[in-house]
């Protein structure tokens, strides 16, 4: 892997070509859990991590014309008792190639004309707002020089450099191992929580964290299901959406769905193969210049076609997609950017995900699409088609009326043992096409059955 | 386990006897991690949990004269897609025995004269401050009616009721299993992280969380070591301070120290036995009426005596304790309160830990004592003596001069393979003495060796 300070220098130099105002990025502070000494694990702001490399709490960096200044306080002498010897500000500055290292209080005299991006925690964005004398709220779109900075950072972070890719490959490899462990652990597990433990155990063993709260559930139809208390029944499918994050913050994001019994029922396998066909078709289509929105529509088309073949949908697949019939079963987007954030740069709203001038569709089938840009080499995206029987959608009276003759509800009821299936991989756009960073994890139904037995 | 709503009703009725102003307790909000949709797991305020029972985000309860009002918003209809069907406000109200359930916005007309305790997250304590029109900062001691409320809650939470004990026993049992798994996993582990994963895996498998960031380290001399990257070497001792927390928030807190090789060296065993002697003596002394501060001093005495016997300290143990010589190796307190928080009610500073009128000592050997009260039946405390060779203490020139003839530095150097040992259990004060909730976990060196082989 390239040397850290060299990598950071290159990123700064690229930034210098894009903006000519100084940028100050705060790392953020530690969030108290139930009392101050009992805190959530620290997670530095991703923008800070991109340019500072290390997860330093309560630090700020100032970047101007390719130069890096580090502002942080040395640990209090008494902290050596509790936290051991910590590197000094100057040692850290050397490691990350900072030209100057100063106490945090000195930042006050280096604020003029600086752009920034708010950190996520209130202590930090309040401080940023006070110091820079303007409201810097994480939920508000950036404006003025802050918007300029955001756009410049986006253009860099969209295209991963070699250092980033080395980290992303590590996260992907550990995530693949975690999913294999989950499949292996399933036959003996009684609860979702046990499979989750087997998977996160692999990530923790490699001294990584999860890049988001894991979804490990027999109720895959609940898209963001963060509960793990359900018992595993032989006829269930288990959907596991679990990803690792390296110590420097780079993420993976992978989903597999496997049968608790070790064997898909014929109905489960039929639907699984439809989702897999969409997954494979989308990945095959990824290459520079292709619109990600078109990949989403391809998935919609393949799913619609597959459901027609199974007799669940009736009609021409093009028409079905146009009337969002696929979205009854595949209500989310085909994927998103992946990098330091599992939805990369989503702290900036759709600024990173959507090409300038584009906005979210209000169509049911497109409104949840998080990425709408042409693909370029170096972009890392997820491809994650799915099929779900969401009661809130399928039991909705308006929906049932609108799609009365489109969905064969009778036929659909035969697939009651398929509540949710998703197959998700992390795909790098290359000069010639794509590379699946998580390709070592099997995706076909037969391979999955082999692993979960 | 007693019925939840009945338990909560009893707690409210006890509170009503102690204060006559209404109390409003907020649960707190979800902390964003790197972007809003990627958040830390929610942890409700412990005071809220004590009276509301369930970890409901963005909720508030108002308690007056034994009556319970619940203020929370029903989930947005669209959330069913992402989070499934959630219980309504009214269903939750029924479960917890609330008399009334209203939208959060209606809280505004029920604020008058109400006392509160600030939640830990800034979004919530800012809102509390605005609504109640006074600063409610988590780091500031409560005043006025808020202080009255805090004192009333402390007097309740100090003495655990049966429901609390049922939860605390569950947390203890899972924690015992986690430590056993850690010992069993050690021979095959190469990194601290792998042992941590084995331990937290047990906790996660039981659908619990850790009640604090685990310490699993071969550098036990760093008291709050939250790093897990060190390789395990055959001559190392591994110190693991890991505890489970139930879904309702009740904590356990246990430490064991075991040899990576499966066998203590003779020097390690010598020191281990000193720490164990202190541990056993303290537990034997626990009974109603005893001062916890005296338990701390007993530990200091036993450790000093043990170190004299090993030739590490020179002199009379009483004198040694008076000059804080034991604290060179045992610089922290003998333990703390345990309940919904691992340092129970530490969000209120020393208000819970210190009997009214007492303040922290400025003596090196006593300043870190977190609990200084007479013991009462129903109190749960940790007992956690330790021995550490902390470079920041032992290499300090003033220390070496002051204790030049007290410590046999030459002799001490023969114990270089003992960097840190701690033995910690959770001990309930009973009517007649004490009950160790974590007694199922072996603590003698021989038992530990048996488990880690």
Interface residues (C-beta under 8 A of the other chain):
Chain A: X31 X32 X33 X34 X35 X36 X37 X38 X39 X40 X41 X43 X45 X46 X77 X80 X81 X82 X83 X84 X85 X120 X121 X122 X123 X126 X138 X139 X191 X193 X194 X196 X197 X198 X200 X201 X202 X203 X204 X205 X206 X207 X211 X212 X213 X219 X221 X222 X223 X224 X225 X226 X228 X229 X249 X331 X340 X341 X342 X343 X345 X346 X347 X390 X391 X392 X393
Chain B: X31 X32 X33 X34 X35 X36 X37 X38 X39 X40 X41 X43 X45 X46 X77 X80 X81 X82 X83 X84 X85 X120 X121 X122 X123 X126 X138 X139 X191 X193 X194 X196 X197 X198 X200 X201 X202 X204 X205 X206 X207 X211 X212 X213 X219 X221 X222 X223 X224 X225 X226 X228 X229 X249 X331 X340 X341 X342 X343 X345 X346 X347 X390 X391 X392 X393
